[in-house]
């Protein structure tokens, strides 16, 4: 309705149908059941049925009820000076369609919908499933959603806060006044709900939570919010995440085949905020999701990776946490754009054949006042006992995995990313900290489980349920555990007693290999077991071999700088390490910057040193990693049988004096073989005899010491010929030239 001037009715304090206590609770913003007071109500006046309509409009001078059927408008009487209004219709027996007309102190009128005339949208069944922990798609019910009720479009807000006395939605639209939009409370699991008409997309909002206990009050971000304001603001923002038109159907149809255990999976781990930045001359700062889509996908495609793994992009307040202290479990960080922009990023990756894995953090969350901690004046998401509820090392809170609603929250978050954003896999952070009650704790600092053990039974149950639900609801996805202990059967099905993950990071292999490679080659002869030990357990799990961000921070030095020797030897050592990694059973993961030999440690605040690629040494290392990815994807022997002895056989691991090892990798077709021979000393081993499984001519299909990769060029450019001379338990053998600090891949010519 067009604004126009009006005069306020003469104030006369009338009799009212509302108790004084209810009015006081409304106008002071602490009423826990506002729908019992505000909006339309059937009442008894003079022993006759009537309809009372009540509204709280603290900034308005006058309020009218507009009957939308007849067009009649009726002035409401100011019952309380704070702005509580009521109109009683003694000629009505039941509620009728209406709007409110509010007149501000200047006399301008505005027509508006009354939030308190609309029904609840959450059903008893929704609430039952949520309380039971089985409302897997709770993000479709809780949070802020655009809906249309009785032809009126608005936003339905829903929040879990069972121990709150009252909760209100606050934002720019109501002047952040905690009294204006008090929410309806649903008994049972304790969910609050309110439909607010006519809110536009992008609206900033929070929940003002007032607890029943200790007088606790806090303004909280939406735990189910889809979009957050750019830090340092902690507002949530209303957003429609259902309008994006996806174009990745072909990828989704093929995904399950692309991500099976017999397929090549080579992962490029990325921190979006520091992979590349806007140039300083253009203002600096973060690239957008859309810019990252084009630049990163082009690069990853050129390098031959199959997947990108994103360090956590679930909204987080502090840049220095790298995303591992998440607050928004349903919102991609706004540092790089909107939810639609992130959908574009994933969509663009899929259209170019690149899978996207998201680093997901269900182990803990930060203490920030606007987040999940002490949410409704009680330890709602976390344990109250710090021996169960706090990570001392990280200064964070631990989820209460035994509480149904918390499990539901986390399961819904996992499904949210897989379903709404088409994510192809979740890498679960800090699984070891979830499994053990005494993780990083001394005696007396932890509470044993009911059997007296150190295993976190609730977390184990949750992890198994997580893997069952995600694989059942999103077929074709993968789950990966960052688990650094010897917990058994991490990647075995839950029906066998396993945890149900598809893959586990092989932290033992990573630590052993880095320890070995950091040693001066003259001492490596005494540490041969660090190379060979991994094969004792290599097939106990489905492994990913990781050189992740954790290995290039906190004075650990970059991958290149870890290597001993002068510059040439550093590059040669690193090429040999990567080559051995690609020959060893297991899928592959390398953190950004390692592929071209970043010298300095990773810093989340600045871009990678891309100028290094313009120099010959770094460019050649980059080309070598690209060649490794191409070889890995091309040769079935290097990826088809990663979790069984059928895919691997030692030729020789005993020549510690020369720091040489050799082995065979086999495809599902056992006749499809690749021979890998490694020399971890700077001494060329010319005419070095190795055993070969079958006779014939062998071609050198990759050499880490090739001159095009920055090496010395020692190798076997014309191949080698197997001789009928038994050697190293093989019926045939050949003399090969093993390059200094080099690895050669040989394959029998067809």
N, C-alpha and C positions, 0 to 999 in steps of 0.2 A: 504494500500500500504506500502511496506517496506520503511523504512527511507533511504534516500541517500543524498549526498551532492549536492548542486547546487550553481551556481553563480547568484547573483541578477542582474536583468537587469539594464542598465545604467539609473540613475534617470534623466528624463526630464519632467519639468512641462508642461503637455499637456493642451489643451483645454478640458473642461469637459461639460457634459450635465446636471450638477447639479448646482444649485444656491449656491453661496458662503455662504449665510445664513444657508441653509440646512446643508452644510458640517460642518460649525461651530457648529451648534446645535448637530449634531451627535458626533463629536469628543470631544465635551465638555459635552456630556451626558444629554442634556435637550430637545431633540427633542420629541415632543408628538405624531408624526405620522411617525415612522421610516420606515414602509413599503412603504411609499411614496418615500423613498430615496433608501433604501438598497434592495438587491435582484435583480431579473430580471425586466426590464421595457422596454416597447416598446417606442422608442423615434424617433425623426426626426433629421437626420443628412444630411445637404446639400439638404434639401427638399426630402430626401428619408427615408423610414421607416427602422429603425435599432433596434437592441436589445442591451441595456446597462445592464451590471451586476456590482453591486457595493457591496463592503464589507468594514467593519471597523475591521482591525486587528492590534491593536496598538503595539503588541509585535513581529510582524513578519517583517522580512526584505523584503520578496517578497511573492506575492500571484499569483496563476495561476488558470485559469478556465479550468476544465477538462470536455470535452464533453463526457458523458458516453455512447453515442451511437457510435460515431466515434473513441473515444479514443484520439482525438486531444486536445492538451493543449495550452492555450493561456495566455501569461503573462498579468497580470493586471498592469496598470500604477498607481503609487503612486501620487494621486492628492493632498494630504495634508500630510505634514511631520508627523502628529500625527498618521498616519496609515490608511487613507481613500484611498481605491483602487477602480479603475474602469476599466472595459474592454468593449469596444464598438464593436459590431459585425455588420458591415454595410451590410453584405451579408445575414443577418437573418431578417425575418419579424415578427417572434413571438418567445416567449421564448422556450427553449429546455432543456432536462434533463442535469444536470451538478452537479459536485462536485467542491469543492475548494481544491487546494493544497497549503498549507502554508509552507514557508521556514523560520525557525528561524534564528537569527543572526549568528549561527554557521553553517548554511547551511543545516541542517537536514530538510527533507521534511515530511509532514504529510498530509494525505488525510482526508478530513472532509466534512460533510454536511453543507450546508448554511441554518440556521434557517429561513432566509428571503425569501426562495423560496417556502415555504410551505403555503397552504391556511389556513384560519381560520376554526376552528371546531365548534365554537358556532354559532348556527343558529339564525335568526331573531325571530323565535318562542321561543327559549330558553330565549332570552333576553327579549322578551315581557312578558313571564310568570314570569320571575324573577322580572321585574319592577312592575308587577301586584301583586307580593307576592304569587304566586301560583305555583312556580317551587319547589314543595315539596322535590324533590330529587336533589336539586341543588348541593349537594356534589358529584354527578356524573358528573357535568360540571365544577364547580369551584374547585380550589385547584390544586394539581399536580397529573396527571393521566398518566399511561403508555398507549400509543397508538401506532399504526403503520399506517403511511401515505406513500403511494407510495412504500410500501415494506421497509420503514425505521422505525425502532422502536425508540421511544424517549419518552419524557415527555411533555405533554401539560399543561401549567400553565395558570390559569385564576384567576383574582382578581377583586373585586369590590372596586373601588376608584374613584368616579366620579369627585372629585375636585382636582385630581392630574394633574400636568402639564405633568409629565412623570413618568413611573414606569419601573424598570428593575429588572430582576432576577439576583441575585448575589449568588456566592458560591465558593467553592474550585475550581470548574471546570473552572472558569474564573478569578481566583485571586481576587474575591470579587470586581471586577471592575464594577462600576455602569454604564459604558458607553457601555459595550460590548453587552448585551442582553436586549436592550430596547424593550418594549412590544407594541403590537398593541392595539389601543383604539377603543372600540365600543360605538358609540353614543347611546343615550337613557338612560338606567340605569347606564351607565358609567363603563363598565367592560373592563379590560385589559387582553390580551391573547398573548401567545407566545409558539410555539412548539420548543423544543430544542432537537435535535437528539442525540441518543446514550448515554444518561445519565444512569449510573448504579443505581441499587437499593441501598438505603442508602445514596445517595448524600445529602450533607448538602446544604441548600439554605435559602434565605430570599428574601424579596422584598424591593428594595430601592425606597422609595416613595418621590417624590419631588412635593410639593404642588404649586398650582397657587397663593397661598396667603402667605404673610408674609415671603417668603423665607424659609418656613418650609421644612426640610428634615429629614427622619427617616428610619431606617432599621427595617422592620416589619416581625414578624413571620407570617406564612400563617394562616389566620383565618379558612381556610378549611383544614389545614394540617392534615394528618393521623398519623403522627409520629413525635415526638419532641426529640431533643437531651437531654441527661440527664442534669438536672440543675447542675451548674448555667448557662450553655450554654442556649441560647434562639433560636438556629437554628431549623428550620423545616428540616425534612428528607423525601426524596421520598420513598414511600413504596407501594407495591402491596397488597391490602387488599382483593383481589378476588380469591386468590389461595387456601385458607384454605379449607380442605374437612371436612365438618361437619358430625357428627354421632349422632345427637339428634332428628332425625325425629320423633321417637316414642313420645318423650316428647312434641314436638311442636303439634303433632296431638291430644294429650290429655290435653294440657295446658288450653284450655278454660274451660274444665270441672273441672280441678284442682283449678282454681282461681275464681270460681263463689262464690256468697255471702254465699252459704250454705256449703262451704267447710272449713276445718280447715286451718287457715293461722297463723303460728307461726314463727316470723321473728327474726333472729339473726343479729343484726346490727354490722358491722365490719369496722374498720379502718385497711386496709391491711398493712400499714406501721408499725403498732405497735401491731397487734394481736400476732404475734410471729416474732422474729428476728433470723438471723443467729447467732449462739453462738459466743461469743467474741473470744474463742480459735480458731475459724475457720474464723476469720476476721471481724465478725459482719456485720451489714448492713441489707438490705432488702432481704426478700425471693423473689424468682421469682414467676411469675404468675403460672408457672407449679408446683413448689413446694407447693405453697399455695393451688392449686387445690387439690392435694392429701391430704395434711395435714388438711386443713379446711373442705373439704367435709367429710372426715372420722370422724372428730370431730362432725360436725353438724348432721351427720347421727346418730351417737351414742347418741347425745343429743335429737334427735327427732324433730328438727326444720324442717319446710317445706320450708323455704326461707332464703336466705342470702340477707341482704341489705348492699350494699357497700357505705360507705361515698365517696364523689366525687372522681372519678379517672380520670375525664376530666383534661387534663394536667394543672398544676398550678405551678407557680414559687417558692412559699414560703411554706415550710413544715408546718409552724405554722398556716397557714390558714386552714389546714385540708382538703384542696381541694375546699373550698367554695369561693375562689377567682380564678376562672378558666380563663385560657387564650386559651387553646386548646379545643374548643367545639366539635371537631371531632377526638381527639387523646387520647387514654388511656395513663396514665402517664408512662413514660419510666423508672420510678424508679424500676419497677418490670419486665421489659422486653419489647418485641416487640408487635405490634398489633396481630400477630399470636399467641403469648403466651397468650394474654388475651382472644382470641377466644378459645384457648384450655381450659382456666379456665372455661369459661361459658359452653362450650361443655361438660366438665367433670362433672360439677354440674348437668347438665340436664341428662346425662347418669345415674346418681345416684339418680334421682328423686328430685333434689333440684332446686327451682326456684331462679332467680337472679333479684333483684331490684336495680336500680342505682339511687343514690341521684343526682339530676340534678338541676342546678342553673341558671335559666333564669332571676332572679331578678336583678342581678348586676354583675359587672366585675371590675377587679383591674385597677389601673392607670398605670401599668408598661409600659414603653416607647415602648417595642417591641410588645405590645398587641393591643387591640381594641381601646384604648383611643386616641382621637384626631387623627384618623387613617390617614387621607389624608390632614391634616392641617385644618380640620374642625371637628365639633362634628358629626361624621358620624353615629356611633352606639348609641351615647348617646344624651341627650338633651343639648343644649348650655347653657340654663339658669340653674344655680346650684340649684335653688328652685325646679326644676323638674329632674335635671340630676345627682344629687350627694346624696349619703347616707353619712350623716355627721358622724353617729356612726361608720360606718365600713370603712370610707375613700375610698369608691368605687364609680363607675359610674353606673347610672341607664339606662337600655336600653330604647330607644325611641320606644315604642310599637306601636306608630301610623304610623311608617314608613314602607312601604311595604317590602322593602329589608331586614330590620331588623327582621320583623316578619318571613320572608322567611328563614333567617339565623337560627333562633331559631327553627322553625318548622322542618327544614331539620335536625338540630342537633338531635332533639327528634327522628325522624324517622330513622336517621342514627344508633343510638344505638339499636333501636328495630329491625331493619331489618338486618343490617350488623353484629351485634354482638349478635343477638337473645336474647336481654334483655327482661325479662318478665314483667317488670313494671318500672315506673319512679316515684320516690318520689320527688315532686317539693318543693324546699326549699323556705322559707320566702315568702309564698303567701300573708300573711297579708301586707308585705311591698309593694307588687305590687298593692294591691287593694285600698290603701288609699293614697291620695296625701299628707296628713298631717302626715304620719307615722313618729313618732319620731321627729316631728317638732313643734316648737312653733308658735304662731300667727305671721304673717308677713313673715314666712320662707317658705311658700308654696303658690301655685297659685290654686285657685278654678277651677273646670271644667266649661264648658260653661253654665251649669245650676246654677252655684254658689255653687255646692256641693263639698264634699271632696273625692268622689269616682273617681278613675282613670279609666275613661271610655275606654281609649285605652288599658290599661292592662286587663280590664275585657273582652273586645272583644277578645284580644289575647288569654287569658286563655280558653275561650269557644272554640275558633277556634282550639287551641292546643288539647283539649280533643276530639273534633269532628274528626280532622284529624288523630290522633294517633289511635283511636278506629276503624276508618274506614279503615285505611291502614294496621293496624296490629291487626286483631281480636284476642281476647283472652288475650291481655295484660291488666294490671291494672295501673291506675294513682292514686297517693296519694298526698293529700295536707297537707303541714305543715302550718296550718292556726289557729292562736291562738285567734281570735276574735269571735264574734257572727254573723259573716256574714251569711245570710240565704242561704240555699239550695246549699251548696258547693258540695254535692254529689247527686244532683238531675240533671236530663237530661237538656241539654241546651234548648230543645224545650219547657220545662216547666219554663224556666227562671233561671235555675240553672247554676252552673259553669261547671258541667259535669264530675267531678272527681268520681272515684269509692269509694275511702275512704278518710277520714280525720283523722288526728291525734287528739285524744281526750286530748287536753292540759289541759282543765279544770279538768277532772278526775285526771290526773296525778298530778297537783298542789295540789288539795284538799287531795288526798291520802297521798302524801309525807308530807304535812303539818300535817295531822292527825297522821301519824305513827311516826313522829319526836317528838311528844309530849310524856311526861312521861305518862304511862297508867293511873295513878291516876287522870289525868286531861282530859282524853279522853271522859269521861261521859258528859262533857260540850261542846263537839264538834261532837256529833253524826251526825249532819246535814252534816258534811263534807263527811261522808260515803254515806249518802242517797241522797244528792242533785243531783248527777249525773243521777239518774233515772228520774229526771224531764225532761231531754233533751236527754236521752240515745238513743232514736229512731228517733230523728230529723235528724240525718245523719247516714251514714254507717261509724262506727268508728273503728280505731285501737287504742288500749291502749298502749301508749309508755313510756318506761323508757329508754331514749336515752342517747347519749353521752353528751348532753347539761346538764344533771342532775348530772354529776360526774366530773365537771371541775370548775375552777374559784372559789375555796374555798367553793364549795357546798358540798364537801366531797363525798366519794363513797357511793354506796347504802347501804353497810353493816355498814359503819361508821355513816350514818345518824340515824340509829336506836338507841333508848335510852337503857340505862341499862348496865349491865355487859356483858361479852362476850356471855354467854349462852343466855341471853335475846335478844341481838342483832341478833343472828342467828335465834332465835325463831320468833322475830318480822318480820325479812325479809322473812322467810318461810311463815308466815301468810299473809304478803302483797302479795307475789307471788301467793299464793293459792287463795286469794280473787280476784286477777287480772284474773286468769284463770276461775273463776266462773262467773265473771261479763260479761255481753254482750259486744262483740267487739273482733276483731282480736287482736293478741298479738305481741309486739315487746320489745326485751330486748337487751341492749347494751352489748357487750363483756366484760367479767370480772365480770359482775353482777351475772352470773349464778354460780360462785364458791365463791363469796364473796371477791373480791379484797378489801384490806384495804385502800390503798392509792388512791388518785384521778388519773384519767387517764392522762397519759403523752404520747403525740404523738411521742416522741423521743425514747422511750424504749419499750421493750416487756411487755406484761402482766406478772404478777407475778405467773407464772405457778408452781413454787415450792410450792405454798400454797396448791395446790391440793393433795400434798403428805401428808398433815396433815389431821387428821380425820374430824375435823369440816368442813373444806372447801370441802373435798371430799364428805361428806354426803349432804351438800347443793347442790353440783353439781348433785348428784344422785337424789335429790328431784326435781330439775328443770327438769331433764330427765323424772322422773315419771309423773310430771305435763303435759309435752308435750305428753307423751304416753296416759294419761287419756284423754286429750283434743282431741287428734286425734281419740281415740277409741269411745268416747261417743258422738253420734250425738246431744244429748241434750245440750252439751256445745258449739256447733258451728253451728248448722244448722239454727237456727232462732235468729240471732244476732241483727236485726234491727226492731223488732216488739214486742209488748207486748205479743203476742202469745208465745214467747219463754222465758218469765220471769214473775214471780209473787212473790211478797213479802209474806213471812209467817209472819215475824214480824221484824219491824225496830224501835220499840218504847222503847226497853229495854236499854235506855241510861245508867241507873244506873249500869248495869253489862257490858256495852259496847259489847252487843251481838246483832247480826243480823242473820236472816235466810231467805232463799228464795228458790224458785223452778226454775230450768231451764228445758225447754221442747224442744224436737225435733219436726220435722214436724209431726210425729206421736205423738199426745198429751199424749198418754199413756207411752211414753218413757221419763222418768223424772229422774233428779238428784237433790237431796236436798243438799244445801250448808249451813252449820252453822258455824259462826265465833265468836270466843271469843278473843277480843282484850285487855284482861287484863291478868296478870300473875297468876290469881287465878283460879284453876280448878273449873268448874261448873259441879259437879257430880249430876246425876239424874235431869238434867235440862229438863223441859218439853217443847217440841216444837210441833207445829201442823204439821200434815202430810196429804197430799191430798187424799190418798187412804189407805185402810187397807192392812195388810199383813206384811211379814217379810222384813226388810231392811238390806242390807249388807253395811258395811263401806268399800268403794272402794278406799279411800285414806285419810290419816291422816297426817297433817303436823307435828304432834308431835310424830310420830312413832320413836322408838329408832333407826331404821336403817337410819333415816334422822338426827339424833342428838337430838331428842326430849326426853321427859320424859316418854313416853309410855302410857300416859292417853288416853283412847279412848274406842272403842266399837268393840273389835276384834271378838266377836260372833254375832255382829249385834244387831238390836233392833226390837221389835215387836210392831206394831201399835195397839192401843187400841181404842175402839169405844167411846172415850171421846172427845167431841168437844173442840177445843182449838185454839185460834188465828185465828178465822174464818175458821178453817178446821174441817171437821167432825171427824177426827181421830187425835191421838197424841201419843207420846211416850216419855219416859224419856231417855235422852242420856247423855253421859259423854262428856262435852266439855273441851278439854285440855287447859292448860294455854298458852296464846298467840298462839292459834292454830285454825285450820280450818279442819272440817271433811266433806267429801263427802259421801252421802248415796244414795243407789239405791235399789229400791224394787226388791226382788228376783222374777224371773219369776216362 
